[in-house]
Structures are given as C-alpha cells and as structure tokens.
Amino acid sequence: MSINLNISPLESWAKLKSKPLVIAGPCSAETPEQLLATAQGLKNLKVDVLRAGIWKPRTRPNAFEGAGEDGLKWLADVKKEVGIPVGTEVANPEHIELALKYGVDVLWIGARTTVSPFAIQEMADALKGVKNVSVLVKNPTHPELNLWIGAFERLNQAGITNLGAIHRGFSTYDKSKFRNQPVWQIPIELRRVAPQIPIICDPSHIAGKRDLIFEISQKAMDLNFDGLMIETHIDPDKAWSDADQQVTPARLGEILNELKIRQDSSSDQVFNDTLDELRRKIDNIDREIIETLAARMAIVEKIGEYKKENNVTTYQVKRWDDIMKNRAELAKKMNLNTEFITEIYKIIHEESIRKQTEIMKAVETKA
C-alpha cells in the first residue's frame, strides 16, 4: 500500500539534513512569566518551534484545562520578544480560528482527536484556504495506522500541504516502563507508505518520566526520524500538568548535545559495496526461511487432514505448550531473544490453526 499526498513542507524542514527539527516548550502555558522564561531558556539552544498547550484535554474535570485565549496572547508576545515560531494543539474549528488570529505558526492535532474522522474532517474544512501554517498530526491513541493516514488524507484534500506526523506512542493496559507504548513499527510503516511526510517523535508522552526521554530520543534518531518534540519547563516539578515528563531548558540542551545523529546513507563506495553484499546474504536467508515455512505449512495441512479423518480437534494444548517451551529453550541456546521467537511462533501457530480449521470445514466431495 502507498498513499498519494501533495506535501510541500515548510522551509524549516530543509534544516533536517544537518540536525533534527526541535519543538520544545511547556506542556501548558501557565502564566506569561513562565512562558517567557522558558522561551528565553530555549533561545540559545536553537529550538525551531516553541510549543505550549493552550487547551488541555484532561481525562477528568476540575483539573487545569489550559489558559485559553489569554495563553494565545502570551504566545504572541513571546514570539515577538524572543523571535521564535510558536505552536499549539488544536481540537476543533474554534481553536483553529483563535490560534490563527494570534499568529500561531504550527498547529498540531492530538491523539484523542485523530481517532475521530468526524473531528478531523471538521478541522480540515476549517483549514481550507489557510496558508503559511504547518499542521502536525499525532498518532491515534491506539495503534491503527489507517486512522493516522486518513487524517493526513482529509487534511491534504482540504489543500493543506505543510503536513507532518508526531509519534507519541499508544495507550495500553499492559504494564510497561513507558506511559505510552512506542510500537515503533507503526511510524516505520507510515514512513514506508508515505515517505514524503516528516515524522517527529514525542518522547515526553511516550516516556511519562523525564529520565527516559534521552533513551527514546536516541531511538528515534537511530530510526531516522526527522525531529523531536520535548516538553520543557522552567521549573518542571511545579508544572500544572504532566510535571514528571518535562525537563528544564538546561537538561534539554544536554539531551540534544548527547544525541548521536547518524547518516541516512554513506558516500563511501567501499561501505556501500560491503552493505550490499551483506544485504544479498540476508535476501538469500529470507528466501530459505520462506521456503522452510512453506514446507512446514504443507505438513500442517497433512496433520489437519489426519485429524479430520480421526475426528480430533485442531487445537492440542499439550502440543502447543511443548512447542513454546522447546522453541524458547532452543532460541536461548542460540543467543536469540526468547520473546522475539515466542512472538514468531504465536503467529505461525495462529496460521496453522487457521489452515487446519479450513480443512475441518471443507465439505467432502463424493467420489
């Protein structure tokens, strides 16, 4: 699958060849003094966009839900005084109208809004004819790539060409060290089907804790993401929202300095020749893996026929338990990640059950 989008990114994206695009600032604009002090701390770090939440979609009422229009006035004042483009989250057409009124340069659509095609369409309609503003779309709260792609398509059909993606992780009930699971394969697949869309990583919302932000930021750079959005506050521990995941401007500077920015490709011919040879070996091994899987599935079908003849169920608990234990032990002996092998065999087993179920359902034809 591929998607056809008319993307012509803002001039700021051209900087990405030399460094990641950096969007930083507080989770919420709390007071004009807090916003200005944070912006002044970010100015010397060459941050590309100052972010600040104006309307905060809180899970439960009676929490701080943003400064509203007053916060937009503060953003406009900071933009004028510090000379830095500004951005904020919008969730409905009224937000868009007010943000544009106060000269906001970058709008982003939050994860809770991305899940609703109705809301996205309303915002796309509100943005028709708008020029010189960049619109970033956060991934939906759950890992559904088509919802994310659909948001880009709706905005692009409304004439918005300055588009970018924000990867902020996905909600889950599973226990994890992350606030939101990264599920890196989703943004990787977005890059494959829509390589023209710049992808920004939001390590603050993935982490939920400031001590994980560098780790996630480096991972994003290793995956060739185009930039970072990191929540930064002049006094994080006293922040009115998401205090645990914000860093000081000084810490942000350390994170950016410590990052290893790797090349997308190399002009060294010897390197490229060696890499091509290693990739050819992988291609050959992959062919062998697929051929082996085909042979395995052929045996699975024979087993399915035999079970059908003897009126035996497709799913055999003891056999499946033995496979999971034995394959994990074998993987460990061969220095492979046991969780990785376990997940592979779960998929293989699911396909095996599907094939045998088809055989069981097949109507026997009379000779």
Backbone torsions as a table, in degrees:
resi	resn	phi	psi	omega
1	MET	NA	140.4	171.6
2	SER	-140.5	157.3	179.9
3	ILE	-123.4	144.2	-176.4
4	ASN	-102.5	107.2	-179.9
5	LEU	-124.2	143.0	176.3
6	ASN	-92.7	91.7	-176.0
7	ILE	-109.9	125.9	174.2
8	SER	-132.7	86.0	-170.9
9	PRO	-59.1	157.3	176.2
10	LEU	-59.7	158.7	-178.0
11	GLU	-56.5	-29.5	-178.4
12	SER	-60.8	-27.6	-179.8
13	TRP	-65.3	-21.9	-178.6
14	ALA	-63.5	-21.7	-179.9
15	LYS	-71.7	-12.8	-170.4
16	LEU	-65.1	-17.6	-179.3
17	LYS	-67.5	-26.7	-176.3
18	SER	-105.5	-21.0	-179.1
19	LYS	-162.8	161.5	175.4
20	PRO	-71.1	144.6	170.9
21	LEU	-67.5	132.3	-175.7
22	VAL	-118.9	122.6	173.6
23	ILE	-113.3	123.1	-175.4
24	ALA	-145.4	155.9	179.3
25	GLY	151.9	176.9	-173.9
26	PRO	-70.4	153.1	172.8
27	CYS	-54.3	-46.0	-179.2
28	SER	-130.4	142.6	167.6
29	ALA	-77.5	112.8	-173.4
30	GLU	-98.6	-48.9	177.9
31	THR	-143.6	159.9	177.3
32	PRO	-61.9	-33.8	-179.3
33	GLU	-68.2	-43.8	179.6
34	GLN	-62.0	-42.9	-177.8
35	LEU	-67.3	-43.9	-179.6
36	LEU	-66.1	-43.4	-179.3
37	ALA	-62.5	-41.1	178.8
38	THR	-64.8	-44.7	-179.3
39	ALA	-62.0	-40.3	178.3
40	GLN	-64.5	-35.2	177.1
41	GLY	-69.2	-24.8	-178.2
42	LEU	-90.1	-20.0	-173.1
43	LYS	-57.5	-45.6	-177.5
44	ASN	-72.7	-12.2	178.9
45	LEU	-87.3	0.4	-179.9
46	LYS	59.2	39.6	174.3
47	VAL	-66.0	138.2	-174.7
48	ASP	-80.6	-36.4	-177.8
49	VAL	-140.4	133.5	173.0
50	LEU	-87.8	121.0	177.4
51	ARG	-101.7	149.4	173.0
52	ALA	-162.3	133.1	177.8
53	GLY	-76.3	127.2	179.3
54	ILE	-101.8	-42.0	174.0
55	TRP	-116.4	123.5	-174.9
56	LYS	-110.0	113.7	178.9
57	PRO	-77.9	92.1	-176.7
58	ARG	-86.7	148.8	-177.6
59	THR	-64.2	-39.6	-178.0
60	ARG	-126.6	153.1	-178.7
61	PRO	-70.6	170.6	176.4
62	ASN	74.6	6.1	170.9
63	ALA	-95.3	166.7	178.9
64	PHE	-64.1	119.9	-175.1
65	GLU	-111.4	23.4	174.7
66	GLY	100.2	160.3	-176.5
67	ALA	-85.7	-10.7	179.0
68	GLY	66.8	-144.6	-173.8
69	GLU	-60.0	-32.4	177.0
70	ASP	-57.8	-40.9	179.4
71	GLY	-63.4	-33.5	176.6
72	LEU	-65.6	-36.9	176.3
73	LYS	-63.1	-40.9	178.6
74	TRP	-63.9	-42.4	178.9
75	LEU	-59.6	-44.4	179.9
76	ALA	-61.8	-41.1	179.2
77	ASP	-65.3	-42.6	179.9
78	VAL	-65.5	-42.1	178.5
79	LYS	-56.9	-42.5	-179.3
80	LYS	-69.8	-41.9	-175.3
81	GLU	-77.2	-41.6	-175.1
82	VAL	-93.6	-22.6	178.4
83	GLY	75.1	45.2	-178.6
84	ILE	-131.1	136.2	175.9
85	PRO	-59.8	152.4	-176.2
86	VAL	-126.9	153.0	-179.1
87	GLY	-143.7	154.3	177.8
88	THR	-153.3	163.6	177.8
89	GLU	-83.2	138.9	175.0
90	VAL	-124.3	146.8	-175.8
91	ALA	-129.4	-2.2	178.4
92	ASN	-160.9	169.1	-178.1
93	PRO	-58.6	-35.4	178.6
94	GLU	-62.4	-41.3	176.6
95	HIS	-59.4	-43.9	-178.9
96	ILE	-61.0	-47.2	-178.6
97	GLU	-59.0	-45.0	-178.8
98	LEU	-69.8	-41.7	-179.5
99	ALA	-61.4	-43.3	178.8
100	LEU	-66.9	-35.4	177.9
101	LYS	-57.7	-37.1	-177.8
102	TYR	-97.6	15.4	171.3
103	GLY	75.9	27.9	176.8
104	VAL	-67.4	133.0	-174.2
105	ASP	-88.8	-33.8	-175.8
106	VAL	-127.8	124.6	174.5
107	LEU	-108.1	141.1	170.9
108	TRP	-129.1	149.4	-179.3
109	ILE	-103.1	126.2	-173.6
110	GLY	-76.8	165.8	-176.1
111	ALA	-60.4	-37.7	-178.3
112	ARG	-69.9	-24.2	178.0
113	THR	-84.7	-35.9	-177.9
114	THR	-59.8	-27.8	-178.1
115	VAL	-70.0	-13.0	-175.1
116	SER	-110.9	105.3	176.2
117	PRO	-58.3	-32.2	177.8
118	PHE	-62.3	-47.2	-179.6
119	ALA	-64.8	-42.3	179.4
120	ILE	-61.5	-42.9	-179.3
121	GLN	-64.3	-39.5	177.6
122	GLU	-61.0	-40.6	-179.1
123	MET	-72.5	-36.9	176.2
124	ALA	-61.3	-42.8	178.6
125	ASP	-62.9	-38.8	-179.6
126	ALA	-68.7	-22.7	-177.4
127	LEU	-94.7	-2.0	-179.6
128	LYS	-58.2	130.8	178.6
129	GLY	83.5	-5.5	-179.5
130	VAL	-78.0	131.1	179.7
131	LYS	-117.7	164.6	173.6
132	ASN	58.2	34.1	171.4
133	VAL	-135.9	139.5	177.9
134	SER	-98.2	137.9	-179.7
135	VAL	-118.3	119.7	178.9
136	LEU	-106.9	142.5	-177.3
137	VAL	-120.8	119.9	175.6
138	LYS	-76.1	150.4	177.1
139	ASN	-62.4	151.9	177.0
140	PRO	-63.1	163.8	-175.1
141	THR	-62.9	-30.2	178.0
142	HIS	-111.3	155.4	-171.6
143	PRO	-76.3	75.9	175.7
144	GLU	-122.4	102.9	-174.4
145	LEU	-60.6	-39.4	-175.9
146	ASN	-62.4	-33.2	175.4
147	LEU	-63.0	-42.1	179.4
148	TRP	-63.7	-48.8	179.4
149	ILE	-61.6	-41.6	179.9
150	GLY	-58.3	-36.8	178.5
151	ALA	-64.0	-43.9	178.2
152	PHE	-62.7	-41.8	-179.0
153	GLU	-63.6	-43.3	179.9
154	ARG	-63.7	-43.5	179.4
155	LEU	-66.9	-41.1	-178.8
156	ASN	-66.7	-38.3	177.5
157	GLN	-65.6	-21.8	176.7
158	ALA	-84.6	2.0	177.4
159	GLY	96.4	6.2	178.8
160	ILE	-83.2	118.0	-178.9
161	THR	-109.2	-18.0	178.7
162	ASN	-89.2	79.4	-174.5
163	LEU	-115.6	148.6	174.5
164	GLY	-150.3	160.9	-179.4
165	ALA	-108.2	147.5	171.8
166	ILE	-121.7	120.9	176.5
167	HIS	-93.8	113.3	-177.8
168	ARG	-120.1	11.8	178.9
169	GLY	83.7	176.5	-171.4
170	PHE	-129.3	142.4	179.3
171	SER	-68.3	144.9	179.9
172	THR	-154.7	152.8	174.0
173	TYR	-86.2	-13.6	-178.7
174	ASP	-67.8	143.5	176.8
175	LYS	-72.8	136.3	-176.7
176	SER	-157.4	161.5	175.6
177	LYS	-76.0	-12.0	-179.0
178	PHE	-97.1	149.5	172.9
179	ARG	-68.3	-43.2	175.9
180	ASN	-129.8	130.9	-177.1
181	GLN	-64.2	132.6	-178.8
182	PRO	-63.9	-40.1	-176.9
183	VAL	41.3	62.5	-172.0
184	TRP	-56.9	-26.0	-176.1
185	GLN	-65.0	-22.0	179.8
186	ILE	-69.8	-54.0	176.8
187	PRO	-65.2	-29.8	176.4
188	ILE	-62.9	-41.7	178.5
189	GLU	-68.7	-36.0	175.3
190	LEU	-60.0	-42.3	178.6
191	ARG	-63.1	-35.2	-179.2
192	ARG	-69.1	-44.9	-175.5
193	VAL	-84.6	-20.7	-179.6
194	ALA	-140.7	69.4	-174.7
195	PRO	-64.5	-14.9	-178.8
196	GLN	-78.4	-10.9	-178.6
197	ILE	-89.5	117.7	174.2
198	PRO	-63.6	142.9	-179.7
199	ILE	-118.8	123.2	177.5
200	ILE	-104.4	136.7	175.8
201	CYS	-97.6	137.0	176.6
202	ASP	-108.3	82.6	-177.1
203	PRO	-66.4	-21.8	-179.4
204	SER	-63.4	-46.9	-178.1
205	HIS	-78.2	-27.0	174.1
206	ILE	-68.3	-44.5	-173.7
207	ALA	-74.9	-55.2	-172.4
208	GLY	77.5	-10.2	178.9
209	LYS	-139.2	135.7	-172.6
210	ARG	-66.4	-24.9	-177.1
211	ASP	-75.5	-5.4	177.0
212	LEU	-101.0	-4.8	-171.6
213	ILE	-65.5	-41.4	179.8
214	PHE	-62.9	-45.3	-179.3
215	GLU	-55.0	-46.4	-178.4
216	ILE	-70.8	-38.8	178.7
217	SER	-61.6	-43.1	179.0
218	GLN	-64.9	-40.1	177.1
219	LYS	-59.3	-43.1	179.2
220	ALA	-62.8	-40.2	178.3
221	MET	-67.6	-38.0	178.1
222	ASP	-64.1	-27.6	178.9
223	LEU	-90.8	8.6	175.8
224	ASN	67.0	33.7	171.5
225	PHE	-66.8	159.5	-173.3
226	ASP	-90.4	-17.0	-178.1
227	GLY	-172.8	-176.0	-177.0
228	LEU	-136.5	142.8	169.8
229	MET	-118.3	110.7	-173.9
230	ILE	-122.5	123.2	-179.6
231	GLU	-70.4	125.1	-173.2
232	THR	-133.8	131.4	-173.3
233	HIS	-136.3	144.2	-178.4
234	ILE	-65.2	-27.2	178.5
235	ASP	-145.4	76.5	-170.4
236	PRO	-53.8	-39.3	-175.9
237	ASP	-64.7	-19.3	179.3
238	LYS	-104.8	11.7	-178.8
239	ALA	-63.2	147.9	-177.7
240	TRP	-82.7	-10.8	176.8
241	SER	-152.2	143.7	175.9
242	ASP	48.2	47.5	-177.1
243	ALA	-60.6	-39.0	-172.8
244	ASP	-65.7	-23.5	-173.9
245	GLN	-103.9	7.9	179.8
246	GLN	-101.7	150.3	179.2
247	VAL	-120.1	163.4	175.4
248	THR	-79.3	159.7	173.9
249	PRO	-55.0	-36.7	179.8
250	ALA	-63.6	-44.2	179.4
251	ARG	-66.8	-36.8	176.3
252	LEU	-59.3	-42.6	177.9
253	GLY	-59.3	-41.1	178.0
254	GLU	-64.1	-43.3	-179.8
255	ILE	-60.1	-47.0	-177.8
256	LEU	-65.5	-36.8	179.3
257	ASN	-70.7	-30.9	-177.2
258	GLU	-82.3	-17.9	-177.5
259	LEU	-63.7	138.2	172.6
260	LYS	-97.9	113.3	179.6
261	ILE	-95.2	112.0	-175.1
262	ARG	-93.4	157.7	-179.3
263	GLN	-75.2	145.9	174.8
264	ASP	-70.6	-35.1	178.3
265	SER	-154.5	174.4	-177.1
266	SER	-125.8	146.9	175.9
267	SER	-91.7	-1.2	179.6
268	ASP	-75.2	114.1	-175.8
269	GLN	-64.5	-38.2	179.2
270	VAL	-62.5	-43.7	177.5
271	PHE	-59.1	-48.5	-177.7
272	ASN	-64.0	-38.8	178.7
273	ASP	-64.6	-43.2	179.0
274	THR	-63.9	-42.7	179.8
275	LEU	-63.6	-41.7	178.7
276	ASP	-61.4	-40.3	-180.0
277	GLU	-65.8	-42.8	178.3
278	LEU	-64.9	-37.5	179.0
279	ARG	-67.9	-35.0	176.3
280	ARG	-63.0	-37.1	177.2
281	LYS	-64.1	-41.7	177.7
282	ILE	-62.7	-41.9	178.9
283	ASP	-58.4	-42.3	179.7
284	ASN	-65.9	-42.3	179.2
285	ILE	-65.6	-39.7	178.4
286	ASP	-61.4	-39.1	177.4
287	ARG	-62.3	-42.5	178.8
288	GLU	-63.2	-39.8	178.8
289	ILE	-61.5	-46.2	-178.7
290	ILE	-65.7	-40.5	177.4
291	GLU	-63.3	-38.9	178.4
292	THR	-66.6	-40.4	177.1
293	LEU	-63.4	-38.9	178.2
294	ALA	-62.9	-41.1	178.6
295	ALA	-65.8	-39.3	178.8
296	ARG	-62.9	-44.3	-178.7
297	MET	-66.6	-30.7	176.2
298	ALA	-63.2	-39.3	177.1
299	ILE	-69.8	-38.2	176.8
300	VAL	-56.7	-42.3	179.3
301	GLU	-64.8	-40.2	177.5
302	LYS	-62.5	-40.8	177.3
303	ILE	-63.2	-40.1	178.9
304	GLY	-61.6	-42.6	177.6
305	GLU	-63.1	-41.2	-178.1
306	TYR	-66.7	-40.6	177.0
307	LYS	-63.4	-40.8	-179.7
308	LYS	-62.9	-44.2	180.0
309	GLU	-60.6	-32.1	-176.2
310	ASN	-104.5	11.5	176.4
311	ASN	54.8	50.7	-178.7
312	VAL	-114.7	142.8	-178.5
313	THR	-65.8	153.2	-179.9
314	THR	-68.9	-41.6	-174.2
315	TYR	-90.9	119.4	179.0
316	GLN	-115.0	107.2	-171.7
317	VAL	-59.6	-48.4	-176.8
318	LYS	-62.2	-42.5	179.1
319	ARG	-61.9	-43.3	179.8
320	TRP	-65.8	-39.5	178.3
321	ASP	-64.1	-40.5	178.2
322	ASP	-63.7	-42.6	179.5
323	ILE	-60.3	-47.6	-177.2
324	MET	-61.7	-40.8	179.8
325	LYS	-69.9	-47.0	-176.0
326	ASN	-66.9	-42.1	-178.8
327	ARG	-68.1	-36.2	178.2
328	ALA	-66.0	-41.1	178.3
329	GLU	-64.5	-41.6	178.6
330	LEU	-64.6	-40.8	178.6
331	ALA	-61.5	-42.0	-179.8
332	LYS	-62.6	-40.9	178.9
333	LYS	-63.8	-28.7	-178.2
334	MET	-98.4	16.7	176.9
335	ASN	59.2	35.1	174.6
336	LEU	-102.4	151.4	178.0
337	ASN	-66.0	118.5	-175.5
338	THR	-65.9	-34.2	178.0
339	GLU	-64.5	-39.7	178.2
340	PHE	-60.6	-48.8	-179.5
341	ILE	-65.7	-39.9	178.8
342	THR	-59.7	-44.0	179.6
343	GLU	-64.0	-39.8	178.1
344	ILE	-60.8	-44.7	-177.4
345	TYR	-71.5	-26.3	173.5
346	LYS	-63.7	-41.6	179.3
347	ILE	-67.8	-42.4	178.6
348	ILE	-61.8	-42.8	-179.1
349	HIS	-65.5	-39.8	178.5
350	GLU	-60.3	-43.3	178.5
351	GLU	-68.5	-36.0	178.2
352	SER	-64.0	-43.7	177.8
353	ILE	-62.9	-41.3	179.5
354	ARG	-59.9	-46.2	-179.2
355	LYS	-63.3	-45.8	-178.3
356	GLN	-67.8	-33.0	176.6
357	THR	-64.9	-40.5	176.6
358	GLU	-59.3	-42.2	179.4
359	ILE	-63.7	-42.7	180.0
360	MET	-62.2	-34.9	-176.8
361	LYS	-82.5	-17.6	-175.5
362	ALA	-60.7	134.9	179.4
363	VAL	-81.2	124.4	-179.9
364	GLU	-73.1	132.2	178.1
365	THR	-90.8	141.0	179.7
366	LYS	-76.2	139.5	179.5
367	ALA	-68.6	NA	NA
